[in-house]
Amino acid sequence: MKLRGLAIITLLLTVLPFIPSASAQSPLVIIPLNNNFSGVPGDTIIIPFQLENLGNQTLENITVYVTGPADGFLYQSKVIREAIEPNQTYQDTLSIKILNTPPGKYNLTLVARAGSVYSQAQVTVSVKTLVDYDLKVDVGDEYPYGSNVSVIFKMTSKANGVIIGRIGYTITRDGETVEDFATTIYLNPGESWVKNVTLTRPPVGNYHVRFWAYFGRKSKGTTASFRIFQRNLGYDAYFRDGAIHVFVYDETGKGVPGIHVRINGISFSTDDGGTVSYLVKEPGTYEVVLNLDGRIVTTFVEVKKLFISYEQENETLLVRVVDSTGKPTPNITVTASGPLGKDYATTNASGLAAISLEKTGYGTIILKAESSQYMGASATAKTVEPPKPTPTTTPSPTTTSKPPVTTTPTPPKPPKNYGPLAMILIVSGVLLAGTSYAAFFRPIVQEETIDRYYFVKVRAPRLKGLEGFTFEKAVNALEVRATKGKAEIQDGRILWRIEHLEPGEEAYLQVLLG
């Protein structure tokens, strides 16, 4: 009897753990038809179960559901509205979805509840390791020659555990290998492996990139391609309207955007029309460096400024315009603003423009010289109204009846023509009148240029004469005249020789420039 009792107790201890738990005296029992399940992240597991009504009353609106870890699974629940009579059974299923859950065994609970009575049972879900990952190659389609190319390789783990494997890439140009790489790595769930490969100024050609990986007996690969090109680009660089303009164009004449340009060290890129504009405030030589698809070109743009000088001749203001080098500038618009209004003129081949003071009025005249090819200039001129002719009165003889007095203006006498030599003396004396009298022992030589005339004055020392004087100058001369000595043109230069000058004596040379 003792042995039989011991066997019964042992049997009960063996069977009791497998009897579904329920509330005290619960007539409702839930029994899983399978206790063990397995899957990988992304799988949906179907759990069949059976409900039994052990009581003597009908059960309705029974809620069944699965509980377990808060993360890693998506659980289903349902309400069974079909009535279960006493001593009857009902079979159905519940589903769970495995999310990105780490590998391992997980205990889940099936629960059935009807009113205040419930029943529950245990099931086990084994989550296996999922080997999955993504590969990506990030590189552009086209690059101009001379640029650096960056190729970014990225692998991201989609596994639910640590994965270990091989990874590598190959870069080829027109079928020839440029770079080859392979290594062994491991990644945690959600972790990424990234490698940035920079090709420094790669040659022109068609490039192919292959990126591959082998993890957990699963291999993947992806590819990409890009092209290095060099165009036959042209350019124009010039100054206009206060700015330096650069235009880069292709074989068809169409503007090319994105071309790197440096102007005096300042970096720019051409816009959609292929142009760059740089405002300048000072004249000078500006260096322009262009990267034309890897072909480096350096050029220079000369920015010149206008300068104004003027001289009044009766009712006319003669305005002379030259550039930064002193060269006369034709076709320059000169604007003169005075008390009465404005007058406009254009410089001739000698850089001269004539302004009518009768239109502007006398006094302060504001002069402006403007051109799209130069930096403009302005000046203030002081002008005076020339004296008017003095009228003369001729009286009539004294008679009993006096006739009316008539007044006739006396016209000014024209200047006497003293010939070329007198002209040299007069003009040269006016231009070169500033000679210092402090030089008693050495000769004084002065030079001056007015329009197309070049003047030279030489004065002998005050205390002794000048013997064997020679003056030589390289100029483009058409004609030379001298008040003393011999002057001639020889091979693009003028030569002036004077045998003797008395102490303090002066001599003048006039040259008509070509």
C-alpha positions in Angstrom: 0.0 0.0 0.0 2.8 2.4 0.8 4.4 1.7 -2.5 1.2 2.3 -4.4 0.6 5.6 -2.6 4.1 6.7 -3.4 3.6 5.9 -7.1 0.4 7.9 -7.2 2.1 10.9 -5.6 5.0 10.7 -8.1 2.5 10.5 -11.1 0.7 13.5 -9.8 3.9 15.5 -9.5 4.8 14.5 -13.1 1.4 15.4 -14.6 0.5 18.5 -12.7 2.9 20.9 -14.4 1.3 20.2 -17.7 -2.3 20.9 -16.5 -3.2 24.4 -17.6 -3.7 26.8 -14.7 -7.1 28.4 -14.1 -8.9 30.4 -11.5 -10.2 28.6 -8.5 -13.1 26.3 -9.6 -13.0 27.9 -13.1 -15.1 26.0 -15.6 -13.1 27.5 -18.5 -9.8 25.8 -19.6 -7.5 26.9 -22.5 -5.1 24.3 -23.9 -2.4 25.0 -26.6 -2.4 22.3 -29.2 1.4 23.0 -29.7 3.7 24.2 -27.0 6.9 25.0 -29.0 7.4 27.4 -31.9 10.4 28.9 -33.7 11.0 31.7 -36.3 13.1 34.6 -37.3 12.3 38.4 -37.2 9.6 39.1 -39.6 7.9 35.7 -39.3 4.3 35.3 -38.1 3.6 32.3 -35.8 0.1 30.7 -35.6 -0.7 29.2 -32.2 -3.7 26.7 -32.2 -5.6 26.3 -29.0 -8.7 24.6 -27.6 -11.3 25.9 -25.1 -13.2 23.5 -22.8 -16.3 24.3 -20.7 -16.1 22.1 -17.7 -18.9 23.8 -15.9 -22.7 23.4 -16.0 -23.5 26.8 -17.6 -23.0 28.1 -21.1 -20.0 30.4 -21.7 -20.2 33.4 -24.1 -18.1 36.4 -25.2 -14.8 34.7 -24.3 -11.7 36.9 -24.7 -8.5 35.1 -25.7 -5.0 36.8 -26.1 -1.3 36.3 -25.8 1.0 38.0 -23.3 4.8 38.1 -23.0 7.8 40.5 -23.3 6.7 44.1 -24.0 9.2 44.5 -26.9 10.0 42.2 -29.7 6.6 40.7 -30.5 3.3 41.8 -31.9 0.4 40.0 -30.2 -3.1 39.2 -31.4 -6.3 39.1 -29.3 -9.9 38.1 -30.2 -13.3 37.7 -28.7 -15.2 34.4 -29.3 -18.9 35.2 -29.3 -20.0 31.7 -30.1 -21.6 30.0 -27.1 -19.8 27.0 -25.6 -22.2 24.6 -23.9 -21.3 22.6 -20.8 -18.8 19.8 -21.5 -18.3 21.2 -25.0 -15.0 22.3 -26.7 -14.0 25.1 -29.1 -10.9 25.3 -31.3 -9.3 28.5 -32.8 -5.9 30.1 -33.4 -4.0 33.2 -32.3 -1.0 34.8 -34.1 2.1 36.6 -33.0 4.6 38.4 -35.2 8.3 38.3 -34.4 9.8 41.8 -34.7 13.6 42.6 -34.6 14.0 40.4 -31.5 17.4 39.1 -30.4 17.9 35.3 -30.7 16.8 33.2 -27.8 13.8 31.4 -26.2 10.8 33.4 -25.0 8.0 32.1 -22.8 4.6 33.4 -23.8 1.2 33.0 -22.1 -2.2 32.2 -23.6 -5.1 33.6 -21.6 -8.8 32.9 -21.9 -11.3 35.1 -19.9 -15.1 35.0 -19.6 -16.4 37.4 -17.0 -14.7 36.7 -13.7 -13.3 33.3 -14.7 -10.1 32.8 -16.7 -7.6 30.2 -17.7 -4.0 30.5 -19.0 -1.3 28.2 -20.5 2.4 28.6 -21.5 4.0 28.3 -24.9 7.7 28.7 -25.9 8.9 30.6 -29.0 12.5 30.2 -30.1 13.8 33.2 -32.1 16.7 32.3 -34.4 19.4 34.6 -35.8 18.4 36.5 -38.9 21.2 37.4 -41.3 20.3 40.4 -43.4 22.0 43.6 -44.4 21.9 46.4 -46.9 24.7 47.6 -49.3 24.9 51.1 -50.8 27.4 52.9 -53.0 27.1 56.7 -53.1 28.9 58.4 -56.1 27.9 60.9 -58.7 27.3 60.2 -62.4 29.8 62.6 -64.0 32.8 64.6 -62.9 35.0 67.1 -64.9 38.6 66.2 -65.3 40.7 67.8 -62.5 38.1 67.1 -59.8 38.5 64.7 -56.9 35.9 61.9 -56.8 34.5 60.6 -53.5 33.1 57.1 -53.4 31.2 56.2 -50.2 30.6 52.5 -49.3 28.0 51.7 -46.6 26.8 48.4 -45.2 24.0 48.4 -42.6 23.0 45.3 -40.5 19.4 44.3 -40.5 20.1 41.2 -38.4 18.8 40.6 -34.9 22.2 39.6 -33.6 25.9 39.9 -34.3 26.9 38.9 -37.8 30.4 38.2 -39.0 31.6 38.1 -42.6 33.7 39.4 -45.4 33.2 42.7 -47.2 35.0 44.4 -50.1 34.9 46.6 -53.3 36.6 46.9 -56.6 37.0 50.1 -58.7 37.9 49.8 -62.4 38.5 52.3 -65.3 37.8 51.1 -68.8 38.3 47.5 -67.6 41.5 48.1 -65.7 41.6 47.8 -61.9 42.1 51.1 -60.1 41.6 50.0 -56.5 40.8 46.6 -54.8 39.9 46.1 -51.1 38.6 43.3 -48.9 38.4 42.8 -45.1 36.5 40.8 -42.3 34.2 42.7 -40.0 31.4 42.1 -37.5 28.3 44.2 -36.9 25.9 44.5 -34.1 22.1 44.8 -34.9 21.5 48.1 -36.7 25.2 49.0 -36.9 26.7 50.4 -40.1 30.2 50.0 -41.7 31.2 53.1 -43.8 34.3 53.7 -45.9 35.0 56.9 -47.9 37.4 56.4 -50.8 38.7 59.5 -52.5 40.2 59.3 -56.0 42.6 62.3 -56.5 42.1 63.9 -60.0 41.4 60.5 -61.7 42.1 60.3 -65.4 39.4 60.7 -68.1 37.5 57.5 -68.6 34.5 55.4 -67.6 34.6 53.9 -64.1 32.8 50.9 -62.6 32.4 50.2 -58.9 31.4 46.8 -57.4 30.5 46.5 -53.6 30.0 43.0 -52.2 29.6 41.2 -48.8 29.2 37.6 -47.5 27.6 37.0 -44.1 26.0 33.9 -42.7 26.1 32.1 -46.0 24.2 35.0 -47.6 26.0 37.0 -50.2 25.0 40.4 -51.6 26.4 42.9 -54.1 25.7 46.2 -55.7 27.3 48.3 -58.4 27.6 51.9 -59.6 29.3 53.8 -62.5 30.6 57.3 -63.2 32.4 59.1 -65.9 35.4 61.5 -65.9 35.2 63.9 -68.9 37.1 66.9 -70.3 35.4 69.4 -72.6 36.9 71.7 -75.1 36.0 74.9 -73.3 36.7 78.5 -74.3 36.5 81.7 -72.3 36.4 85.5 -72.6 37.7 87.8 -69.8 37.3 91.6 -70.1 36.4 94.8 -68.3 33.1 96.6 -69.0 30.8 98.9 -67.1 32.8 98.9 -63.9 33.3 95.1 -63.6 35.5 92.3 -64.8 33.4 89.8 -66.7 34.4 86.1 -67.4 32.4 84.0 -69.8 33.1 80.2 -70.2 31.5 78.4 -73.1 31.5 74.9 -74.7 32.1 73.9 -78.3 28.6 75.1 -79.3 29.1 78.5 -77.7 26.7 77.7 -74.8 27.7 79.0 -71.3 29.0 76.3 -68.9 28.0 76.6 -65.3 30.0 75.4 -62.3 33.5 76.4 -63.6 35.9 77.5 -60.9 37.3 81.0 -61.5 39.7 83.0 -59.3 40.1 86.8 -59.8 43.0 88.2 -57.8 42.8 85.3 -55.5 39.0 85.5 -54.9 37.1 82.3 -55.8 33.9 82.2 -57.9 31.9 79.6 -59.9 30.2 80.4 -63.2 26.4 80.7 -63.0 23.8 78.9 -65.1 24.8 81.2 -68.0 28.5 80.5 -67.6 29.4 83.9 -66.4 31.2 85.6 -63.4 31.1 89.3 -62.7 33.4 91.1 -60.3 33.0 94.8 -59.5 36.3 96.7 -59.3 37.0 100.1 -57.7 40.6 100.6 -58.6 42.5 100.5 -61.9 45.3 98.0 -62.3 46.1 94.6 -63.7 43.8 91.8 -62.5 44.8 88.1 -62.6 42.1 85.6 -63.7 42.7 81.9 -63.2 40.2 79.4 -64.7 39.9 75.6 -64.2 38.6 74.4 -67.5 37.9 70.7 -66.8 41.4 70.3 -65.3 43.1 72.6 -67.8 44.4 75.6 -65.7 44.5 78.8 -67.7 45.8 82.2 -66.4 45.0 85.5 -68.1 45.1 89.1 -67.1 42.6 91.9 -67.5 43.9 95.5 -67.6 41.5 98.0 -66.0 42.3 101.6 -67.0 41.0 104.8 -65.5 40.3 108.1 -67.3 41.9 111.4 -66.4 40.6 114.8 -67.3 42.5 118.1 -68.1 41.0 121.2 -69.6 41.7 124.7 -71.0 39.4 127.5 -71.8 39.6 129.2 -75.2 37.1 132.1 -75.3 33.6 130.6 -75.4 35.0 127.0 -75.7 36.3 124.7 -73.0 38.7 122.2 -74.5 38.7 119.0 -72.5 41.5 116.4 -72.9 40.9 112.8 -71.7 43.7 110.3 -71.3 43.9 106.8 -69.7 46.1 105.6 -66.9 49.1 105.3 -69.2 48.7 108.9 -70.5 47.5 107.8 -73.9 44.7 110.0 -75.4 41.4 108.1 -75.5 39.0 108.7 -78.4 35.2 108.1 -78.4 34.8 109.1 -74.8 31.6 110.8 -73.8 32.2 114.1 -71.9 29.4 115.7 -70.0 29.7 119.3 -68.8 27.2 120.7 -66.3 27.1 124.4 -65.6 24.8 127.2 -64.3 22.8 127.3 -67.5 22.6 123.6 -68.4 24.5 120.8 -69.9 26.6 120.1 -73.0 27.8 116.9 -74.4 30.8 116.1 -76.6 32.9 113.1 -77.8 36.7 113.0 -77.8 38.4 112.8 -81.1 41.5 110.8 -82.0 43.6 113.1 -79.9 41.4 112.7 -76.9 40.0 116.2 -77.2 36.4 117.3 -76.8 35.0 120.8 -77.2 32.4 122.1 -74.7 30.3 125.2 -75.6 30.3 127.5 -72.5 27.4 129.4 -74.0 25.3 126.3 -73.4 26.6 125.6 -69.9 27.2 129.1 -68.7 30.4 130.4 -67.1 31.7 129.8 -63.6 32.0 126.3 -62.1 31.6 123.5 -64.6 31.4 119.9 -63.5 33.1 117.6 -66.1 32.5 113.9 -66.4 34.2 111.4 -68.7 32.4 108.1 -69.1 33.1 104.9 -71.1 32.1 101.3 -70.8 35.8 100.3 -71.3 37.3 102.5 -68.6 36.7 103.6 -65.1 35.1 107.1 -65.3 36.6 110.4 -64.2 35.3 113.7 -63.1 36.8 117.2 -62.6 35.7 120.7 -61.7 36.6 123.5 -64.1 36.6 127.2 -63.3 35.7 129.3 -66.3 35.3 133.1 -66.8 33.3 135.0 -69.4 35.7 136.5 -72.0 35.7 140.3 -72.4 33.3 141.8 -75.0 34.6 144.2 -77.7 34.5 147.9 -76.5 32.2 150.1 -78.7 33.6 153.3 -80.2 31.6 156.6 -80.8 32.2 158.9 -83.8 30.9 162.5 -83.0 29.4 164.6 -85.8 30.6 168.2 -86.7 29.1 171.0 -84.6 26.2 172.5 -86.5 23.0 174.2 -85.7 21.1 170.9 -85.9 22.9 167.9 -84.4 22.5 164.6 -86.3 22.1 161.4 -84.2 25.3 159.8 -83.0 26.1 156.5 -84.5 28.2 153.9 -82.7 30.1 151.2 -84.5 32.0 148.5 -82.7 35.7 148.2 -83.5 36.5 144.5 -84.3 39.6 143.1 -82.6 42.7 143.0 -84.7 43.8 139.5 -85.7 47.1 138.4 -84.2 50.0 139.0 -86.5 51.5 135.9 -88.1 55.1 135.7 -87.0 55.8 132.5 -88.8 56.9 129.0 -87.4 59.9 130.3 -85.5 57.9 132.9 -83.6 55.3 130.2 -82.9 58.0 128.1 -81.3 59.2 130.9 -79.2 55.8 132.0 -78.0 54.4 128.5 -77.2 57.6 127.2 -75.7 57.9 130.4 -73.6 54.5 129.9 -72.2 54.9 126.2 -71.5 58.4 126.4 -70.1 58.3 129.7 -68.3 59.1 128.1 -64.9 62.8 127.8 -65.4 64.8 128.3 -62.1 67.3 131.0 -62.1 69.3 129.4 -59.4 71.5 127.4 -61.9 74.5 129.6 -62.5 77.0 126.9 -63.5 75.1 124.1 -65.3 72.7 124.1 -68.3 68.9 123.6 -67.7 66.9 121.3 -70.0 63.0 121.2 -69.8 60.6 119.1 -71.7 56.8 119.3 -72.2 54.2 117.5 -74.4 50.9 119.2 -75.5 48.6 117.3 -77.8 50.7 116.2 -80.8 53.6 118.6 -80.0 56.7 117.9 -78.0 58.8 120.9 -76.7 62.4 121.1 -75.4 64.0 124.1 -73.9 67.7 124.5 -73.0 69.3 127.4 -71.1 73.0 127.9 -70.9 74.6 128.5 -67.4 74.5 132.2 -66.3 78.2 132.4 -65.6 79.6 130.7 -68.7 78.6 129.7 -72.1 77.4 126.2 -73.3 79.7 124.4 -75.8 78.8 121.4 -77.9 75.3 120.7 -76.6 73.6 117.5 -77.8 70.0 116.3 -77.1 68.8 112.9 -78.2 65.3 111.3 -77.7 63.5 108.2 -79.1 60.1 109.4 -80.3 57.9 108.9 -83.4 58.5 112.3 -85.0 57.1 113.7 -88.2 58.8 117.1 -88.2 61.3 119.0 -86.0 62.2 122.7 -85.8 64.8 124.5 -83.6 65.5 128.2 -82.8 69.2 127.5 -82.7 71.5 124.7 -83.8 70.7 121.7 -86.1 67.7 119.3 -85.4 67.0 116.1 -87.5 65.1 112.8 -87.4 67.2 109.6 -87.5 65.9 106.0 -87.2 62.9 106.7 -84.9 64.7 109.3 -82.8 65.4 113.1 -82.8 68.9 114.5 -82.6 69.5 118.2 -81.7 73.0 119.7 -81.7 74.1 123.2 -80.7 77.7 124.4 -81.1 77.6 127.4 -78.8 75.2 129.3 -76.5 76.1 132.5 -74.7 75.8 132.6 -70.8 72.1 132.6 -70.0 71.0 132.2 -73.6 68.0 130.0 -74.4 67.1 127.7 -77.4 63.9 125.9 -78.2 63.0 122.7 -80.1 59.6 121.8 -81.4 58.7 118.2 -82.5 55.5 117.2 -84.3 54.6 113.7 -83.1 53.3 111.0 -85.4 
